[in-house]
Amino acid sequence: MVLKPSEAAEDDDPDAVTLSTGTGEITITSAAQGAYSVAIPDTALTDAGNRWYRVDAVAGSSRKTIIYGPLKVRDL
């Protein structure tokens, strides 16, 4: 998963955050059903406002985007 400042921002933008199963932020809860959970670090959500996210699935050398869209961070 990539959490970026905007849709136009590059994945390697200094303000982008990459989360993965390899680093422990994403847990596959049911591979057969495509279910997973994501733990976004609070440091990635410190400022309220709009962000953009994209989740990719990787199988071997193939990468496919499975979901993407805006993410709104609100102070409660």
C-alpha positions in Angstrom: 0.0 0.0 0.0 1.2 3.5 -0.8 -0.1 6.5 1.1 0.7 9.7 -0.8 0.1 13.4 -0.4 -2.0 13.4 -3.7 -2.9 11.3 -6.7 -0.2 13.1 -8.8 2.6 12.5 -6.2 5.2 9.8 -7.2 5.4 6.7 -5.1 8.9 7.7 -4.0 7.8 11.2 -2.9 9.5 12.1 0.4 6.0 12.4 2.0 4.8 9.0 0.7 4.6 6.1 3.0 4.9 2.5 1.7 3.2 -0.3 3.8 3.6 -4.0 3.1 3.3 -7.5 4.4 7.1 -7.7 4.4 7.4 -4.9 7.0 4.3 -6.0 9.0 1.8 -3.2 8.4 -0.4 -5.4 6.2 -1.8 -8.7 7.4 -3.5 -11.1 5.0 -6.6 -12.3 6.8 -8.0 -14.5 4.0 -5.9 -15.0 0.8 -8.7 -16.9 -0.8 -11.2 -14.0 -0.3 -8.6 -11.3 -0.9 -9.1 -9.9 2.7 -6.5 -8.0 4.5 -6.0 -5.5 7.3 -3.7 -2.5 7.3 -2.2 -0.8 10.4 -1.3 2.8 9.3 1.3 4.3 11.6 0.1 7.4 13.4 3.2 9.3 12.0 1.6 8.9 8.6 -1.6 10.6 9.8 -0.4 13.4 11.9 -1.7 16.2 9.7 -5.4 16.5 8.9 -6.3 16.8 5.2 -6.6 14.9 2.0 -4.3 12.0 0.9 -4.3 9.4 -1.8 -3.9 5.6 -1.4 -3.3 2.7 -3.6 -3.1 -1.0 -2.8 -1.3 -3.4 -5.2 -1.2 -7.2 -5.2 2.1 -8.8 -6.2 2.4 -12.3 -7.5 5.9 -13.2 -8.7 7.1 -10.4 -10.9 3.5 -9.2 -11.7 2.1 -6.1 -9.9 -1.6 -5.3 -10.2 -3.5 -2.4 -8.6 -6.5 -3.7 -6.7 -8.0 -0.6 -5.1 -7.1 3.2 -4.9 -8.7 6.4 -4.0 -8.8 9.5 -1.8 -8.2 9.2 1.9 -9.5 12.0 4.2 -7.7 12.4 7.6 -9.8 14.3 10.2 -8.9 15.4 13.7 -11.5 14.2 16.1 
